[in-house]
Amino acid sequence: MAELLKYMYNPQFFERLCPLLKEVIPQFEERKFIYTVFDKQWPDLELKQRTRQVTRALHDFMPGEFPKAAEIITGVSNLLRENKEREQTYPFIFLPEYIELYGQSDFEVSMKAIQEITKLVSAEFAIRPFIVNYPKQTMEQMVLWSTHQDAFVRRLSSEGCRPRLPWAMGLPAFKKDPSPILPVLENLKKDPSDYVRRSVANNLNDIAKDHPGLVLKIAQQWNGENPATQWIIKHGCRTLLKKGNDAVLRLHGFNPKSNVYVGALEAGKNIRIGDYLHFNFIFRNRGKKSDSFRLEYAIDYITSTGKISRKLFKIGEYHVVPSKPLLIKRKQLFKDLTTRKHFKGAHRLSILANGKEKAHAEFLLR
């Protein structure tokens, strides 16, 4: 089983970090810092709580004036990059968090610091309180960052303003009205970096959950511009594709009215938690000409309260001629994870073609 992320803050990490902190922070006391971090509460803290504890422990050695502290934090970030520390990894998230916690009253200094620190570790969480407290100024800065020469800065301009960024502070104003985000995405729709393009697609997908019509309109406008943009459109519309949105299916070459057959569905009847559900079925194009199809399967999971929660999984996209049926074989693991716990009882497997359910089977999870 994979080690929990919270254990990344281990003695080995601080053995690497403390000598670098000592180079940049004149009054830094390694022993005091370590004792402050690893206090009596530390074993019970989860990941984000541990990050916050590191941030606050570092604050004990900072000057009272925020501009001087921001300069030191930026210097730590630059030194870590010079020492070839791996970029965009979570453990150094306490650096942008420092700016988030202590820089809200100094917008200009904070923006300069975030611009540099995000080159080491993404400031996507740290920027969000600034969006809430300084919406117009921060989004103007994000538009400027969307044209920056550094891909990590450009990526921040999109990732930081995602309406539904996981683990992050919510942005209810952007869930209601995402229009301030659109100039950023427009600037990045042909970005040469896959890292940036993936963020743009995820931002669009967030917006689609509240404003499907807007994302459809954007996808139609961007359609055919270049291959990079096409990927963004497809990935950004994935929630709408899963929901079987007819207009989005047509945009991506799938006919929501296609005549298909899904039969001979075979699946295990009784499986145990920790085992695989194996299943297979026949897929046939019953139309008069070859056509493209998006196949998915859904599992209706039982929750801890006894309710049903449906999760969709993509099987693939196929171009199928009427005379050649497909035999599809798949398996689904029912092992407990940190993101999903399984509960015994009757479950349902469904097969979907172009967003429409075509066959189903019941099975018992023991």
Buried (B, 14 or more C-beta within 10 A) or exposed (E): EEEEBBEBBEEEBBEEBBEBBBEBBEEBBBEEBBEBBBEEEBEEBEBBEBBBBBBBBBBEBBBEEBBEBBBBBBBBBBBBBEEEBEBEEEBBBBBBBBBBBBBBEBBEBBBBBBBBBBBBBBBBBBBBBBBBEBBEBBBEBBBBBBEBEBBBBBBBBBBBBBBBBEEBEEBEEBBEEBEBBBBBBBBBBBBEBEBBBBBBBBBBBBBBBBBBEBBBEBBEEBEEEEEBBBBBBBBBBBBBBBBBBBBBBEBBEBBBEBEBBBEEBEBBEEBEEEBEBEBEBBBBBEBEEEBBBBBBBBBBBBEEEEEEEEEBEEBEBBEBEBEEBBEBEBEBEBEEEEEEEBBEEEBBBBBBBBBBBBBBBEBEBE
